[in-house]
Amino acid sequence: MRITPLRHLLLIVTSFLVVCCSIKASAQSVQGFVKPKRGITSWQPAANWEHALLSGNGTMGALVMGQPYDETIILSHSALYLPQKQSKQPIDQASRLDEIRKLMLQGKYREASLIPVDQRAKEDYTDARDPFIPAFDVRIVQQPLNIKKYQRSVNFETGEAIVDWESDKASFQRKLFVSRTDSVIVISIKGTEKINCSINFEHRPIDWQQWQFVKEGIGEMKPGASAQWLTYRSSFKVKNKSGLEGYEGVGRLVLSGGNSEVKHNKLIISNADEVLLLIKIVPSYNYNNAQTDQLKQVLLNTSVNYNKLLTRHFMVHGELFNRIRLNLNSDSTEQALFTEELILKAKQQVPLAIIEKTFDAGRYNIISSTGYNPPNLQGLWSGTWTAPWTGGFTNDGNLATAVGGLLPCNMPELMNSFFNYHERLMNDYRQSAVCLYNCRGIHIPAQATTTGWDTDFGETWCLTFWTGAAGWTANFFNEYWLYTGDKTFLKERAYPFMKEAALFYEDFLTTGADGKLVFNPSYSPENNPGNNTSQAALNATMDVMIAKQLLRNCIAAAKVLNTDQQKIKKWETMLNKMPAYQVASDGSFREWLWEGVEENHKHRHTSQLYSLYDHADPEIVNNPVLVKAVGKTIEEKMKFRVAEEGGEMAFGLVFLGLSAAHVGDVEKTAEIVKWLSSKYWSNGMGSFHNVGALFNTDISGGLPYLITQMLVYSEPGLVSLLPVLPTEWKQGEIEGVLLRGQIEVKKLSWNGKKVEVILKSAIDQKITLKLPANFSSITSADCQVKNQNNQSNTCKVQLTAGKPVTVTVLLK
């Protein structure tokens, strides 16, 4: 497991002292209108909840709208998935699998896709995913006065969302953060004049088209107020196996000076010097047994010193955030721009400052929304009762993008939320494998929330035909082992999960007339061939790639653990029978490895490049014909994206960028980073699914991941420096990148003709260091550098456990 290096410890102490100095100053007066060094500032309140300021501790979240005199703060909790009616088991697709397969082989893809739809109707299977919902709003109303100056900001290091405003008579500041250590939402209001305001809890407004949904699922929504306390209770009408019956929230008011009284479920505050509100939200699994008194007691035992609470929180949150930093030497005036200005400026020409800003914002959003669960489609936040796609966990790309940066961005412990989520659903996954395919092992649905059963059976979106989610998920377990070297994790968690995913393929795959394995049915999310309107398919390239990757990982893990020799032979036999990758008639990399199926490039996914998402797949990169075909596919996808001016589904751009990076296409990778950093962000620096719209957390994890891969690529025993460096990034540095093979890049800097890297390995090892193509010499005073190979631009470097090693590369 990870031990914080000395350099990071010093950084933490330095940052801690800076924060403490700021806290000390703010204790004496309102230190308003400060632009955080690492954070964002905005010059106007949020137009809607999607542009709100974000704060969260991975369990509770807050959306701060920023209206000075009539503030709305939308609170959420990671467990709040509204229960829906559930069946006793998934549909029995397995009983009709032979029928499906026969139709597929006959080319009757649409007819095959209708069978799960028909079976669902026969079984009256109406299951839908439990949707993610907001908890409640905090409403703060102060006396309106003419505003002379306004600013809202987020400090990424402390997790604070701050609203500052100045009127003709006074200045006020409202601050909020969600403590990772005390598990409480903290709201502070200060001013240069006495504070007079009302505070209350209320339910999120319900649009007319949402009333039926709320009426069917929600029992009561009951806010309350008593001396120094605010309460909120909400019950759910449906009970299912999740056991969730509702939720409760309690707020404790603490005043410095002044007084308060209760009117109409509101706390009316008069002449206070400072207002502090502590809030805690918990799910209820026995709604009749109210938790209000227990929550009050918890809050009574919580410190009421804002600075103390913030310092405790910063020691955890700030340490996570500050492990890695990117500096592209952007213009200092651009760095200081309000987000509105920066986003507008990027419409003309993408400044380096917005790449730096979104790199930090993305990591902040993922840290803030990762806790009990991994980030859902909206991270941890929601301002609507009907979140798109139920605000769930989408396993055909969205979730993988969101968590993709956790390992290289040096936050491996946060991956536990991802692993724990999937391990909790293992019995559902096993049941699904049996009911859908009569297979052992596990089947993971394309979309899920609180169960591991499929809920998508449409004729067009025939998602029960996609079998790749378990293998893709298993790869993250394996990646954790490669990055951390945690052999106990490999033995007790990763390898068992990987084996169950592989077991499914042992039963599912059939052998064709040519002796090759056949994936029947198959599915390439969420595309259809150019000569067929059905998404149902045979031998989707992505499915083949996932299975190959999984089997290779299982073989490697079994050898490390010295186990399952017979399994290794079986998996090797399966690998030898896998379909070969192919080049299409137009010269592109084929998306379906089946005769008579044509390509369809005008689509947001690039699933056929899956094995290039995380690795420079040697089966592709060592084959010039396939590399050329991949380049053609990327070129066609870029044409589609240009025509769409970026287009919908930003996470598809992340995977396109990763694929381009891993085949060394600098120009297209750089263009994709410009799109991702300039087109898909709110004024509050939350990320979007589409250009300028649809709040979605995916690229908050994906963009930082892509940038790390451009600057340093790794495999166990290999480190490649600046493999895809854009020409515009003339000088810069990145610190704290975690690499496969238990290596950390303490610092990588480049400036004209000099590249310098400081590596620190957790173990003694000799690595191959791959250098930029135009290198002229390499030196190090800390280790042996030998066997320099000018043809492959590589050399051997000896690393000693725990010892930082500096390597200097001079370029031509």
N, C-alpha and C positions, 0 to 999 in steps of 0.2 A: 504493500500500500504506500501511498504517497507521503513523504516527509517534506515539510516546507524547507526549501533551501535557505541558506544564510542570506543570500542576496534578497530573496523575497521577504525574509524576516526583517531585514533592515528597511526595505521598502514599506512594509506594514508599519513599523515603528515611526518612520518619517511621516507617512500619511496620517497616522494616528495623532502625532503631535500637531500637524497642520489642522486636522479636524478639531482637536482639543482647543487650539488657539481660537479657531472660529467660534466654537461653542462658548468659550469664555467671553469673547467679545459680544456675542449675541445675548449673553446673560445680562449685560449691562444696559443694552438698548437694542432697538430693532435695526439690525444690519441688513437692510433691504437692498434689492436690485443688484445682488452679486451674481455674476455669471460664473457658474461652476467651471473649473478648469477641465474636468472630464464630465461632460453632461451637455444639456441643451437648454436654450432659452427661446421663448416664444413671445411675440409682442401682442397677441390677442387671445381671448378665451377660446375654448374649443367650440366649434360650430355644432358639433354633435359628439356623441360618446366615442366614436371611432378616432377622434382627434384629441381625446383627453390625455392627460399626463398619467403615466403608469407607475405603480408601486406594488410590490408583492413580496412575500416570503416563501413562495412555493406552495403554500397552503391557503392563505387568504390573499385576496387582491383588492386593489382600489383603483378606480378611474376617477381622476380629479378633473372636473370640467373647467374650473378656473374663473367662474363669474365672481367678481369682487363682492357684490352685495347680496347675491342670491345664489349661493354655491350649492351644487349637487355633487356628491361623492358617491359613486356606485360601488358597492362592496360585493365581493364574491368569495366562494369557498370551493376548493378543488373537489369536494365530495358531492356537490349539489347537482346530481343528475336525476331529473324528475322520473320516478318509477312509472313504467308502462306495463301493460298486461303481458305476461310471458307464458309460453307453452311449456310443456314438461320436457321437451327435447326438440332438437332441430328437425327439419323436414326429412323424410326418408327418400332422399334423392338416390341413395345407393340401390334401392330396389329397381330403379329404372336406368341404372348406369349402362347396362348392356345396350339398351335401346338408344341412349344418348350416343354411345360410342359408334354404333352401327350407322346412325344417321350422319355423324361427323365424317366417317370414312367414305360415305356416299356423297359428300359435299353438300349435304342438306343442313347447313349450319343454323339457319334461322329456325328450322323445325326442331333441331336439338335444343336450342336456347329456350324454346317454349315449354319444354318438359318440366323444368323446375317451377315455372310459373303455374303450370297445370297442377303439379303435385302440391304446391302451396295452397291452391284453391281447394283441392280435394281434402286436404287435412285441416282446412280452415285455419291456416297458420297466419296470424295477423301481427306477429311480433314486429316491433320497431325498436330502434335503439333508444335507450333512456337519454333524453336531451339535456344538455347543460343549460342551467338557468342562473340568473343573478340572484343574490341574496336579498338585499334591500338598499335603499338610498339613505344617505345622511344629508339632511337639508339644513343649511346655515344661512340665515337671513340677517343682514345688518342694515342700519339706516343708510339709504343711498345719498351720496354726495357727489358733486362734480369731480370727475377723475382727471387729474393732471398728468399722471404717469402710471404705467402698468407694465408688469412683466410676470410671466410664469416660467418656471424652470424645473428641470430634474437634475439632481446631482447623482450621477451614476455610481460614484464611490460610496455614498452614504445611503442611497435609496430614497432620498427625500424628494417629494413633489412639493414645490413651493410657489405660492402666489403672493406677489407684492403689488401694492397699489398706494397711490398718494392722492389725496384730495386737497381741497383748498385749506382744510383745517388740520389734517392729520395723515400719518402714514400707518399702514397696517400690513401685517404679514401673517399668512396662514401656511403652516407646514404640516406635512403628513409623511409617515413612513410605516412600513409593516415589519415589525421586529422578527428577525430570524431566531433570536435567542429567547425572547420572552413570549413569542407567539401572540402578539397583540398589535392592533392597529392604533397608532398614536397620532392625534391631531392637536396642534397647538395654534392658538391665535394670540398675537401680540400687537400692540400699537403704541403710538406716541400719545394717544388720548385714551380715555376710558373706553372699554369695549361694551357695547350694548347690542345684543343679538338674541335670536332664538335658534334653538337646535332641536331637531326631531328626527326620528326614523320614519320612513314611509316606504310603501312598496313601489317597485319600479312601475312607471306608467304602462298601461296596457293599450296597445293599438286595437282598433275595432276588429281587425281580422285575427287578432290573437285571443279574443275573449273566449271563444269556444275551447281553444286549447287550454287556457288557464282554468276555465270552469271545470273541465273534465279532470284535470290533474291536481289542482290545488284546493285544499279544504279551507283553512282560515289563513289570513294574513293579518296578524294582529300586532300593531305597534302599541307601545305604552310608555308612560313617563311617571316618575315619582321623584321625590326629593333626591337630587343628585344622580338619578338613574334614568336611563332609557332602555327599553326592552323591545324585542321583536320576536314573535313566534309564528311559524308557518307550518301547516300540516299538509301531508300528501294523501290523496284519496286511494291510490293504488298501492298495494303491497306486493312486492315480488321478492325474489331470492336475494336481492341486494340487502334487504332488511331495512332500508332507509325509510323512515316515516315522516321526516320533516327536518326542521333545523331551528336553532335559536340564536339570538344575538343579544348581548348586553353591553351597554356603554356606561362608563363611570365618569361623571363630571367632576373636575377638580378646579376650583377657582383660586386665584391669588387676588384678594380684595374683592369687593362687590358682593352681590348676592344673586340668588336665583329663586324662581318660583315656577309652579307647574300650571299651564293653561292649555287646554285642548290637546293633551298628549305632547306638548312642547315644553322644553325647558327655556324659560325667559330669563335672560341674564342681564343684569344691570350693573354698570360702573365697575367692571372687573379690570384689573391690571393685566391679567393673563388668564386665558381659558385653555384648559387641557382636557381632552376627552380620550379615554382608553376604551377600545372596543374589542370584543372577542366573539367569534362566531363558531358554533359547533354543530355538526350533524346530529340528528336525533334518531336513535334506533328503538326508542320506546317513548313515543310522544306523550303518552299519558303521565309519564314520570318526568315532570318539568326539571330542567337543569338550571333554571334562573338563579336559584340561591347559590348553587355551586359556582356558577360563573361570577356572581358578585363577589364571592369569597376569594376566588382567584385574582380578581381585579383589585380587591382590597389588599392583597398580599403583593401586588406589583408596585414597583417604584413609581412615584408620581413626579420624578425629576426627568424632564425631557432630555436633558443633556446626558444624564447617566444612561437612560434607555438607549439613546442614539449611539453612545460610545460602545455599549455592549453589542448592539446590532452591527455596528461598523466592523468590529473585530472579526466577525464571520463573513458578512456580506462583502465588505471592502476587501478582505483578504482574497476572496474568490475573484472579485472583479479585477483586482490589480495584479493577478498572476501573469497577465499577458498584456502587451501594449504594442500598438502599431504607430509608427511615425513616418509619414511620407514627405516631411518637410513642406507642408502646405503653407499657403500664404496666411500670415497671422491675422490679417484683416478679415479673411474669409472664415477663419476659425471662429471669430467673434460674432459672426452674423446670426441673426435670429433664424430659426428653422424655416420660417416662411420665406425669408430672403434667400437662404441657401438653396431651397427647393426650386424657387423661381429662377435663380441664377443657373442652376443645373439644366434647365430646359434649353438654354443656349449653348453652354459648354460645361461639361461635368468637372467641377473643381476637385482637386485632391482632398480638400477639407471635408467634402461630403462623404468620400470613401472612408476617411478616418472616422468621421462622426457615426456613420452607419455601422462600421465595424464595432465600435464601442456600444452603440445603442442596441444592436442585435444581441450581443453577449449579455448586456444588462437585462433585456427582456427575457432571455432564456433563463438566466439565473433567478430572476424574480418569479418565474412561473414554473420552476422545477422543484418539486418537494415530494409529497406523498405520491403524486402521479407525475409522469412526464408532461411536458406542455401539450395541451390539446390544440385543436385547430385555432382557438383564440387564446392560447397560452393559459391564462388563468382568469381572464376578464370577459365580461359580457354586459352589454347595455340593452340587450333585447331578450324577450321571452322565447323567441324562435330563432336561435342561432343557426346560421347556414350549416347544412350537413350535421345538424344536432350538436355542433361544437365538440365532436368526438375525436377519436384517434383513428386516422386513416392510414392504413398500413401499406398502401401501394405508392407511397412517396412522401406524403406530408409529414408524418411522424419521423420518418428517417431523416428528412431534411432538418427538422427542428432540433433533433438530438445529434445531428452529424458533427457539430463543432465541439461537443463536450470533451472528447478525448484530445484532439489536437490543440484545443484552446485551454488545455491543462486543468480541466475540472472533472477528472475521472470519477470521483465519488458521487457526482450528480447522476451518473449513469445508473445508479442503484434504483432510482425511481422507475426507469424504463424496465430494468430486469424484474423488479418486484411486481410491477403491473402485469407483465406477461406470466410470471410464475403463479400469481394468484388465479389466473384463468386457465391453468393447465388442464384441469378436469374438463372444462368446456371444450378446449381444443381437441382433447382426445375423443370426446363424445361426437364432435363435429366430424372428425376423420372417419368414424364408424358410420354415422348417419348419412353423410354425403357420399362417401366413397368406399365404404366397407373396408377401410384400411386401418392398420395399426398406426401408432405414432400420433402426430398432431396436425391439425389443419387450422390456420388462423384466418379469420374473415378479413376482407379488404377494409371494412369499416367496423368499428366497435366502440362501445363506451363501458358499460358495466358487466357485459357478458361476452363470451367468446363464440357466440353463435352468429351465423350469417343472417342478415335481414334484408339483403338486396337480391331480388329475384326478377328483375325486369327483363323484358324481351331484348331490349337494347343493351342494358347494363347487366349482362349475365355474369355477375361477379362470383357466383359459386363455382364457376369454371376456372377461376384463378387459384392456383395452388402454390404460388410462390411466396406468400407472406411469411410462412414459418421459416423457410430457408433464409430469407432476407433478415428476419429478426435474429435468427441464429448467428448470422455473421457479426452482429453487434456484440454478442457474447464472446465470440472468438477475438474480435478486435480489442476488447478490454484486456484479454489475456496478452495479446501482442504488445499493447502499449505499456501495461503495468508489470508483466511478468509474474502475476499472482497465480502461482501454480495451484494453490488451494481453491481459488475461484475456478480455475480450469477444470479441476477434478470434480468439485462438488456442485457446480452450477452450469458452467459453460458446456462441458462435454456431455453431460446428461441431456441438456436441452437440444444440443446439436444431434445427438443420437436419435432422439425421438422425431426430430424433423426429417432425418435421413430414413428412419424406419417407414415413414409414410411413402417415400419414393420406392422403397423396396417392394411395397405392395401395389402401388399405383401404376407404375410404368409397365407398358406392354412392349413386346418385340414385334417389329414390322417385318415385311417380306425380305427386306435387305439386311436383316440382322441387327438393325439399329433400334434403339429404344424410341418409343413413341409417347408423346405427351398428349393424351386424349381423355377428356377435352383439355383445351389450353386457352390462354387469354393474354393479350398484350395490352395492359392498361393504357388508356381507355379508348383504344383505337380500333378501327376496322380496316381490312385490306382495301386497296383501291378499286378492286373489282368485285367487292362483296359488301353489302350494307350491314351484315351481321358482325358483331365483335367476337362471336364464338369462333375458335380457330383450333388448328393442330400445330404442335411444335412451335409455339411462340418463342422467339430467340431468348427473350428474357427468362422464360421458364427454364430453358436449357441452361442458360448461364447460372441461374441461381442454384440449380441442382449440381452442376459441376463444382461451383465454388463450395457448396456445402460438403460434398463428398471429399473434396481435397482437404478442407479444413478438418473434417472428422478423421481422415487418415493421419494428418500431421499431429493432431491432438492425441490420438491413440498411441502413436509412436512415442510422443513425449511421456505419456503416462504408462507406457509399456503394457498395453492391455489390448484385448479384442483382436487377436491376430486373425481369426477367421473372418471377422467383420471387415478387416482391412482388405483381405482378398476379395470379398464380395463387392466392396465399394470400388476397388480397382477394376474389377470386371465390368461394373456398371459404367465407370468412366470411359472405358475403352469402347463401349457400345453407344456413346452419346452421339447425336447428330453433329456433323461438322458445320462450322459457320460458313456462310455463303455470300457471294457478291451478286446483287440483283442486276437485271439487264441494263439498268440506267447507271450502273457503276457504284451504287450505294451499298451499304451494309444491310443485309436482309433482315427484316423484322419478323418474318415467319419462315421457318425452314421446312416448307412444304410445297410440293410442285403445284404450279398453276396459281399461286397467290401473289398478287402484285403489291408494290409498296404504296404507302399513303403518307407523304411527308407533311401535308398540311394539317398538323396536329400538335397540340401543346406538349404531349409526352414524347420522350425519346427512349422508350423502354428497351429497345434493341441494343443500347449501349450500356446496359446495367453493369457489366463487369469492368467498365471504366469509371464508374462513379467514385469508387474508393481506392482503386489500384490501377497501376499501369499493367493491365493484364498481359503477361508474357505471351500468351497464345495469340494475342492481337498485335502488340507492339513489336514483336520479333518477326512479324510477317508483313513485309512491305505492301503486299496486295491488299491485305485486310486493313492496314493503316490508311491506305489510299481510299478504300471504300468507306471507312469511318469518316474521313475528311469530307467525302461527298455527302454523306448523311448530315453532318454538321452544317455544311454549306446550304443544303436544302432547308434544314430547320431554321437557319438564320434568315433565309429569304422569307419564310413564313412569318417569323417574328418581326422582321422589318416591315412587312406589309401590314401587320397588326399593331405597329408602333410599340412593340414590346409584348402586348397581348395579355391574355388572362393566364392564371396559374403560374405565378412567379417561381414556384419551386421547380417547375420544369426547366426554367432557365438555369437554376443552380446546377442541375444534373447535366445539362448541356455544357455549361461552363467547366464542370469537373471533367467531363469526357474530353473536351478540347484541351484542357490543361494536361491531362494524363497522356495525350499523344503529342504534346509539345506545341500546340497551336497558340502562339502568343497573341496574335492579332485578334482572333475571335474570342479568346478568353478575356482579354482586356475590354473588348466591346461589351461583353456580357456583364462584366463587373460594373461598367458605367451604367448600363441599364438598371441593374439590380440596386445600385446605390442612389439612383436619381429618380426613378419612376414609381417606386412602390412603398413610399413612407408617408406617414401622417405628419401633421404639424407638431404632434406630441412625440414623434419618432417611434410610434408603433408601426409595424409593417403590414402591408396589404397583400391580398391574393391577386388582385388585378391592378392595372395602372390607376393609381389614385383612389382606389375604392376597395371595400370588403376587407375589414380588419381580419388579419390572419398572421399567425406567428411563424410560419414555416421558414421564410428567408432570414428571420432574425437569427436562426441557427445556421442556415445554409450559406449566407454571404460570408461571415467570418471564416467558416470552414473552407470555402473556395479560396479565399485570400491566403490562408496558411498554406494550401497546396501549391499555390503559385510561387511562394517564396521558399518553401522547403518541403520536399517530398521524402518519405521514408518507407522502408521495409526493414524487417529485422536484418541487421548487418549492412544496411545501405542507407546513406544520407545524401540526397541530391540538393545542392545549393542553387537557389534562384533559377529553377527549371523553366519558369514561364514569367519572366520579368517584363512588364510593359515598358516601352521606350519612354513613356511620360514619367515613370517612376525613377527619375535619374539618381536620386539618392534617398536613403531612408534607413530605417531599422525596425526590427521586430524583436520582442523579448518574450520569453516564457513559453514557446511552442513545445508541446509534448510530442515525441516521436515514437513510432513503433520500435521496439527493442530497448525500452527503458532508458531512453535518452531525452534530455531536455535541452532545447536551444536556449541557453541563457541570454544570448544576444546574437543577432545576425545583422550586420550593417553593410551597406554598399554605398560607394561614392566614386563615381567616375571609374578609375582604373584600379580600385582596391575593394576587396571584399574581405570582411573579417567575421569569423564565427567563433563563439564560445560554446562548447558542448560539455555537458555533464552527464555521465552515465552512472546508473545505479549499480552496474556490475562491471567487472573486468571484461573487455571484449575488443576485438580488432574489427573495424568496420571498413567498408569501401566508401570513400567520399567522392561523389561525382561533382565535377566542377563546371562552371560556365564554359561554353564552347571556346571562348576567346581567352582562356587563361594562358599565362606565360610562366608563372612560377608559384610554388606553394611552400610555405615555411611554418614552423611551429617551434617555440622554445619549451613547450610543455610535454611533448610526446614525440614518438617516432613517426615520421612520415616517409614512406618508402614505396617502392614498386610503382613509381609514377608511370602512367600509361597515357602518352600524348594522343594516341589514336582514339581511345574511349573516354578521354578526359577524366580519368579516375586515378586515385591513389589509395594506399592503405594507411589507416590511422589507428594507432593503439590508444585505447581509452582505459583509464584506471578508475575503479569504482570510487565515486564520491569526489573525484578530482576534476575541477574545471580545466578544460583544455582549449587554448586559443590557437586557431589556425588562420593564417593570413594568406590570401590569394591575390596575386597581382595579375591584372588583365592586360591584354595587348592594346 
